[in-house]
Amino acid sequence: MVGHRWGGPSRRAGVLVVAGLQVVDPVTAWRQAAPWLTEDEIVAVADALAGRWSPYADAREVPISALVSAVECSERTRGTSALRRALPLVRADVESPKETELRLLLGRAGLPEPEVNVRTYDDDHLYLGKPDLRWPLVKACAEYEGDEHRTDARRYRSDISRRERFADAGWRMARVTEDDLHGAASERMIARFRRLLDC
């Protein structure tokens, strides 16, 4: 825990009680934490705030416009430049920090912007699934698979079934793990995506 005094516009900061502790609202916490976060971490937290998966109601489905307003209120405070650089990279509907990390890595490599967690159907309007990232024009998608995809038997079987549904419908699916996001493995993964997307 790092204590600090906030020199920003405190009148806009809401105070919540979480687990018996008084804390600032999630958007203010994101704004205040910016000086200590990397750009990717700032984006990942913002993606989480704009997403639907947080167990805390105040920390989910925050409109991106509210994040923009929070940054506009951060004039002359530390971290504002980093927040401004990160905002264009924020996306709603992201469901995990690793999805953000993968999306940013592919974007920095110059690959086309994917759609995020879009329900996908075949030509007969049968539901295939909701891939983490997809490029519908070339019928390609990507799934980040953490350890829970391997250790949870039901999820493991569901993942296989879903991949087969996508393959039967003519989609190509790339599966990505933690090892693919770093070092030489990330370069090989990016090359694989270039072939997948034919770019």
C-alpha positions as a Markdown table, in Angstrom:
| # | Residue | x | y | z |
|---|---|---|---|---|
| 1 | Met | 0.0 | 0.0 | 0.0 |
| 2 | Val | 1.3 | 3.4 | -0.9 |
| 3 | Gly | -0.2 | 6.4 | 0.8 |
| 4 | His | -0.3 | 9.7 | -1.1 |
| 5 | Arg | -2.0 | 13.0 | -1.2 |
| 6 | Trp | -4.1 | 13.7 | -4.3 |
| 7 | Gly | -3.7 | 17.2 | -5.8 |
| 8 | Gly | -6.4 | 16.7 | -8.4 |
| 9 | Pro | -10.0 | 17.7 | -8.5 |
| 10 | Ser | -11.2 | 15.8 | -5.3 |
| 11 | Arg | -14.7 | 17.2 | -5.7 |
| 12 | Arg | -15.2 | 14.7 | -8.5 |
| 13 | Ala | -13.9 | 11.7 | -6.6 |
| 14 | Gly | -16.5 | 9.5 | -5.0 |
| 15 | Val | -15.7 | 7.6 | -1.9 |
| 16 | Leu | -16.8 | 4.0 | -1.6 |
| 17 | Val | -16.6 | 1.4 | 1.2 |
| 18 | Val | -15.1 | -1.9 | 0.0 |
| 19 | Ala | -14.5 | -4.7 | 2.6 |
| 20 | Gly | -14.9 | -2.1 | 5.3 |
| 21 | Leu | -12.3 | 0.3 | 3.9 |
| 22 | Gln | -13.0 | 3.7 | 2.4 |
| 23 | Val | -11.6 | 3.9 | -1.1 |
| 24 | Val | -12.0 | 6.3 | -4.0 |
| 25 | Asp | -14.2 | 5.2 | -6.9 |
| 26 | Pro | -12.6 | 2.9 | -9.5 |
| 27 | Val | -12.2 | 5.6 | -12.2 |
| 28 | Thr | -10.4 | 8.0 | -9.8 |
| 29 | Ala | -8.2 | 5.1 | -8.6 |
| 30 | Trp | -7.2 | 4.4 | -12.2 |
| 31 | Arg | -6.4 | 8.0 | -12.8 |
| 32 | Gln | -4.4 | 8.3 | -9.6 |
| 33 | Ala | -2.5 | 5.1 | -10.2 |
| 34 | Ala | -1.4 | 6.2 | -13.7 |
| 35 | Pro | 2.1 | 7.5 | -12.7 |
| 36 | Trp | 3.0 | 4.0 | -11.4 |
| 37 | Leu | 1.6 | 2.0 | -14.3 |
| 38 | Thr | 3.0 | 1.1 | -17.7 |
| 39 | Glu | 0.9 | 2.2 | -20.7 |
| 40 | Asp | -0.2 | -1.4 | -21.3 |
| 41 | Glu | -1.3 | -1.6 | -17.6 |
| 42 | Ile | -3.2 | 1.7 | -17.9 |
| 43 | Val | -5.1 | 0.3 | -20.9 |
| 44 | Ala | -5.7 | -3.1 | -19.2 |
| 45 | Val | -7.3 | -1.4 | -16.2 |
| 46 | Ala | -9.4 | 0.9 | -18.4 |
| 47 | Asp | -10.5 | -2.2 | -20.5 |
| 48 | Ala | -11.5 | -3.8 | -17.3 |
| 49 | Leu | -13.5 | -0.8 | -16.2 |
| 50 | Ala | -15.3 | -0.6 | -19.6 |
| 51 | Gly | -15.9 | -4.4 | -19.5 |
| 52 | Arg | -18.5 | -6.5 | -17.8 |
| 53 | Trp | -16.5 | -9.0 | -15.8 |
| 54 | Ser | -15.6 | -7.2 | -12.5 |
| 55 | Pro | -17.5 | -8.5 | -9.4 |
| 56 | Tyr | -17.9 | -4.9 | -8.3 |
| 57 | Ala | -20.7 | -3.0 | -9.9 |
| 58 | Asp | -18.8 | 0.3 | -9.7 |
| 59 | Ala | -15.9 | -1.2 | -11.6 |
| 60 | Arg | -17.7 | -2.5 | -14.7 |
| 61 | Glu | -19.5 | -1.2 | -17.7 |
| 62 | Val | -18.0 | 2.3 | -17.2 |
| 63 | Pro | -18.6 | 4.2 | -20.5 |
| 64 | Ile | -15.4 | 5.1 | -22.3 |
| 65 | Ser | -16.7 | 8.6 | -22.4 |
| 66 | Ala | -16.5 | 8.7 | -18.5 |
| 67 | Leu | -12.8 | 7.7 | -18.8 |
| 68 | Val | -12.2 | 10.4 | -21.3 |
| 69 | Ser | -13.9 | 12.9 | -18.9 |
| 70 | Ala | -11.8 | 11.7 | -16.0 |
| 71 | Val | -8.6 | 12.3 | -18.0 |
| 72 | Glu | -9.8 | 15.8 | -19.1 |
| 73 | Cys | -10.2 | 16.6 | -15.4 |
| 74 | Ser | -6.6 | 15.5 | -14.8 |
| 75 | Glu | -4.9 | 18.7 | -16.1 |
| 76 | Arg | -1.5 | 19.3 | -14.5 |
| 77 | Thr | -1.5 | 16.0 | -12.5 |
| 78 | Arg | 1.2 | 13.3 | -12.8 |
| 79 | Gly | 0.3 | 10.6 | -15.2 |
| 80 | Thr | -2.0 | 12.7 | -17.4 |
| 81 | Ser | 0.2 | 12.3 | -20.5 |
| 82 | Ala | 0.3 | 8.5 | -20.1 |
| 83 | Leu | -3.5 | 8.5 | -19.7 |
| 84 | Arg | -4.0 | 10.5 | -22.8 |
| 85 | Arg | -1.7 | 8.2 | -24.8 |
| 86 | Ala | -3.6 | 5.1 | -23.5 |
| 87 | Leu | -7.2 | 6.3 | -24.1 |
| 88 | Pro | -7.3 | 5.6 | -27.9 |
| 89 | Leu | -6.3 | 2.0 | -27.1 |
| 90 | Val | -9.1 | 1.3 | -24.7 |
| 91 | Arg | -11.9 | -1.1 | -25.9 |
| 92 | Ala | -15.1 | -2.1 | -24.3 |
| 93 | Asp | -16.1 | -5.8 | -24.1 |
| 94 | Val | -12.6 | -7.0 | -23.2 |
| 95 | Glu | -12.9 | -9.9 | -20.7 |
| 96 | Ser | -9.4 | -10.3 | -19.4 |
| 97 | Pro | -6.1 | -8.5 | -19.0 |
| 98 | Lys | -4.4 | -11.0 | -21.2 |
| 99 | Glu | -6.8 | -10.3 | -24.0 |
| 100 | Thr | -5.7 | -6.7 | -23.7 |
| 101 | Glu | -2.0 | -7.7 | -23.7 |
| 102 | Leu | -2.4 | -9.8 | -26.8 |
| 103 | Arg | -4.4 | -7.2 | -28.7 |
| 104 | Leu | -1.8 | -4.5 | -27.9 |
| 105 | Leu | 1.1 | -6.7 | -28.9 |
| 106 | Leu | -0.5 | -7.5 | -32.3 |
| 107 | Gly | -1.5 | -3.9 | -32.8 |
| 108 | Arg | 2.1 | -2.7 | -32.2 |
| 109 | Ala | 3.3 | -5.2 | -34.8 |
| 110 | Gly | 1.1 | -3.4 | -37.4 |
| 111 | Leu | -1.6 | -6.1 | -37.6 |
| 112 | Pro | -5.2 | -5.1 | -38.4 |
| 113 | Glu | -7.4 | -4.1 | -35.5 |
| 114 | Pro | -9.6 | -7.0 | -34.4 |
| 115 | Glu | -13.1 | -7.0 | -33.1 |
| 116 | Val | -13.3 | -7.9 | -29.4 |
| 117 | Asn | -15.6 | -10.6 | -28.0 |
| 118 | Val | -18.3 | -10.5 | -30.7 |
| 119 | Arg | -20.9 | -13.3 | -30.9 |
| 120 | Thr | -20.2 | -15.2 | -34.1 |
| 121 | Tyr | -22.5 | -17.2 | -36.3 |
| 122 | Asp | -22.1 | -19.4 | -39.3 |
| 123 | Asp | -23.7 | -18.9 | -42.7 |
| 124 | Asp | -26.9 | -20.7 | -41.5 |
| 125 | His | -27.1 | -18.4 | -38.4 |
| 126 | Leu | -26.0 | -21.1 | -36.0 |
| 127 | Tyr | -24.0 | -19.8 | -33.0 |
| 128 | Leu | -20.3 | -20.7 | -33.1 |
| 129 | Gly | -19.0 | -18.8 | -30.0 |
| 130 | Lys | -17.5 | -15.5 | -28.9 |
| 131 | Pro | -13.8 | -15.4 | -29.7 |
| 132 | Asp | -11.5 | -13.1 | -27.8 |
| 133 | Leu | -10.4 | -11.4 | -31.0 |
| 134 | Arg | -11.7 | -11.8 | -34.5 |
| 135 | Trp | -11.1 | -10.6 | -38.0 |
| 136 | Pro | -14.4 | -11.4 | -39.8 |
| 137 | Leu | -13.3 | -10.4 | -43.3 |
| 138 | Val | -10.7 | -13.2 | -43.4 |
| 139 | Lys | -12.7 | -15.6 | -41.0 |
| 140 | Ala | -9.9 | -15.6 | -38.5 |
| 141 | Cys | -10.0 | -15.4 | -34.7 |
| 142 | Ala | -7.8 | -15.7 | -31.6 |
| 143 | Glu | -8.3 | -17.2 | -28.2 |
| 144 | Tyr | -6.0 | -16.5 | -25.2 |
| 145 | Glu | -6.0 | -19.6 | -23.1 |
| 146 | Gly | -4.9 | -19.4 | -19.5 |
| 147 | Asp | -4.3 | -22.4 | -17.2 |
| 148 | Glu | -8.0 | -22.6 | -16.4 |
| 149 | His | -8.6 | -23.7 | -20.0 |
| 150 | Arg | -6.5 | -26.7 | -19.2 |
| 151 | Thr | -7.3 | -27.5 | -15.6 |
| 152 | Asp | -11.1 | -27.1 | -15.8 |
| 153 | Ala | -12.4 | -30.3 | -17.5 |
| 154 | Arg | -15.7 | -28.8 | -18.6 |
| 155 | Arg | -14.0 | -25.7 | -20.1 |
| 156 | Tyr | -11.4 | -27.9 | -21.7 |
| 157 | Arg | -14.0 | -30.0 | -23.5 |
| 158 | Ser | -16.1 | -26.8 | -24.3 |
| 159 | Asp | -13.0 | -25.2 | -25.9 |
| 160 | Ile | -12.4 | -28.2 | -28.2 |
| 161 | Ser | -16.1 | -28.3 | -29.2 |
| 162 | Arg | -16.0 | -24.6 | -30.0 |
| 163 | Arg | -12.8 | -24.8 | -32.0 |
| 164 | Glu | -14.4 | -27.6 | -34.1 |
| 165 | Arg | -17.5 | -25.5 | -34.7 |
| 166 | Phe | -15.4 | -22.6 | -36.0 |
| 167 | Ala | -13.3 | -24.9 | -38.2 |
| 168 | Asp | -16.5 | -26.5 | -39.6 |
| 169 | Ala | -17.7 | -23.0 | -40.5 |
| 170 | Gly | -14.5 | -22.2 | -42.3 |
| 171 | Trp | -12.9 | -20.1 | -39.6 |
| 172 | Arg | -9.2 | -20.4 | -38.6 |
| 173 | Met | -8.5 | -20.1 | -34.9 |
| 174 | Ala | -5.2 | -19.2 | -33.3 |
| 175 | Arg | -4.7 | -20.3 | -29.7 |
| 176 | Val | -2.3 | -18.2 | -27.5 |
| 177 | Thr | -0.8 | -18.9 | -24.1 |
| 178 | Glu | 1.3 | -16.9 | -21.7 |
| 179 | Asp | 4.5 | -18.2 | -23.3 |
| 180 | Asp | 3.5 | -16.7 | -26.6 |
| 181 | Leu | 3.5 | -13.1 | -25.2 |
| 182 | His | 7.2 | -12.8 | -24.5 |
| 183 | Gly | 10.6 | -12.7 | -26.2 |
| 184 | Ala | 11.3 | -14.8 | -29.2 |
| 185 | Ala | 8.0 | -16.7 | -28.8 |
| 186 | Ser | 6.1 | -13.5 | -29.3 |
| 187 | Glu | 8.0 | -12.9 | -32.6 |
| 188 | Arg | 7.0 | -16.4 | -33.8 |
| 189 | Met | 3.4 | -15.8 | -32.7 |
| 190 | Ile | 3.3 | -12.5 | -34.6 |
| 191 | Ala | 4.6 | -14.2 | -37.7 |
| 192 | Arg | 1.9 | -16.8 | -37.3 |
| 193 | Phe | -0.7 | -14.1 | -37.1 |
| 194 | Arg | 0.7 | -12.5 | -40.3 |
| 195 | Arg | 0.2 | -15.7 | -42.1 |
| 196 | Leu | -3.3 | -16.2 | -40.5 |
| 197 | Leu | -4.4 | -12.8 | -41.6 |
| 198 | Asp | -2.5 | -12.9 | -44.9 |
| 199 | Cys | -0.8 | -9.6 | -44.3 |
